[in-house]
């Protein structure tokens, strides 16, 4: 992953839209938002891990049998 991934035009637009929205947050709102965003990122990562385990047939419950 040495090369950065290119963003689509739609993704670039969404980033600019997001930037506009968060600029109006005060510090407390921004902190709360960042914590929730980080939690969602972790949940998404866990979902991908579980999906890959399932696809690769290495689910933890199959190892214990």
Buried (B, 14 or more C-beta within 10 A) or exposed (E): EEEEEEEEEEEEEEEEEEEEEEEEEEEEEEEEEEEEEEEEEEEEEEEEEEEEBEEEEEEEEEEEE
